[in-house]
């Protein structure tokens, strides 16, 4: 008997990097939330291959478990994940990793930075050529509006704002599934 895949909530995202070795990167990704989110971490998968130690070169999946070794509800949330998705392309501490999904990438960074940078720039060039031929139409306007509404307020600390947005996300997810 074939096991039925559990229903997942899916977000599409687009990332533009404007600093560091990945400058010029314009990459799409999907975040798949399991039914038991926030008790389990979401999966992140990029639509294209980009040379990075935390990204599997075959499946394009991000090693979320490396970033969040023990996903803890109430402590870890989707907002943190979004910040980390960007951070892995900017912060060099994520480039020298040799015990994740693309060990070769981390070794090349440590042994031959010029080669590392060249591979990345080639990937970015190929990806941008491909993506310029494909129009991307993702409507996250309701989430963006709510994010601006919550984070544009003067009152409240940043943690309570993250919690408000997380609650909005969970409410929307539950109502979109029906």
C-alpha positions, 0 to 999 in steps of 0.5 A: 500500500502506498503511503499518502504524503501528508498535507503541507503548507507551502511558501514561495520566496525570492531572495536577492543578495546585494553584498558579499561573494554571492552579490547578484544572486537572485534565487527562488525557494520554497518552504514546506511546512509540515502539518505539525509545524511549529513542532517540526522544522520546515524544509527549504528547497531552492529552485536552482542549484547554487554552490554552497556548503549547506545546499545539496547539489542534487536536490537543492535542499537546504540543510535546515538541521545544520542551522537549527540542530534542535528545532524548538517550538516557541524558540525557533520560528519561520521568521528566524528561518527567513533571516538565516536563508539570507544570512547563509549567503552573506556571512562567511561562517557558513562558507567553510562548512565541511560536514553538511550537504556539499562538503566539496564546496566547504573544502574549496572555500578553505583551500582555494577561495578564488576557485570558490568565488569563480564557481559561485559567479558562474552559477549566478550568471547561469541562473540569472540568464535562465530566470530572466527568461522566466517570469516569476509571479508570486503573490505574497502581498497579504503577508508583506502588508501584515509584516509592514503593519506589525513591524511598522508599529512603534510600540512593542519589542521585536520578540512580541512583533515576531510572535504577532507575525508568527500567529498571523502566519499560523492563522492564515495557514489554518484558514487557507487549508480549508 
